[in-house]
Amino acid sequence: MTLNELRIGESGTVTAVVTEDAMKRRLAAMGVAPGISIRLLRTAPSGDPSEYRVMGYNLALRKCDAEKIIIEKDGGRK
């Protein structure tokens, strides 16, 4: 599943970032990397961008960028 598929209040763990190297480095610098937990806090009224909680701070991402982040939803496997 991709990051943009989370609903408000849900969280997941990043498993991969599938984008060009420059964007991958930029996201990694912001804390978005495999193994990191991320939670959707809210979305703009238009649905884009969305605000996520990553490593203790809030990060706004556009939908087109969130679609490139593969996650495993927390609580999905028991």
C-alpha positions, -999 to +999 in steps of 0.1 A: +000+000+000+012+036-005+013+064+020-015+083+003-039+054+011-038+060+048-069+074+065-067+101+092-053+087+124-038+056+108-001+048+107+023+026+089+060+017+085+078+028+055+091-002+035+104+016+003+106+049-014+102+045-052+113+077-069+143+093-085+175+096-065+172+134-058+137+131-043+147+099-024+175+118-008+152+148+000+127+125+017+154+107+036+167+140+049+132+147+062+131+113+080+111+094+054+131+062+050+125+024+053+118+013+088+104+047+100+068+050+114+046+076+098+010+087+108-016+107+088-027+137+109-050+156+085-055+166+049-063+199+033-100+205+024-091+198-012-073+166-002-038+178-012-014+182+006-016+159+037+001+164+070+020+134+085+038+128+118+073+116+112+101+112+139+085+137+162+076+165+137+049+173+112+056+170+075+033+181+047+035+160+015+017+164-018-003+134-030+020+128-060+049+124-035+030+103-010+021+078-039+058+070-042+062+059-005+054+022+001+043+014+036+030-015+056+000-004+076+004-008+114-019-035+128-023-051+094-007-084+103-012-103+136 
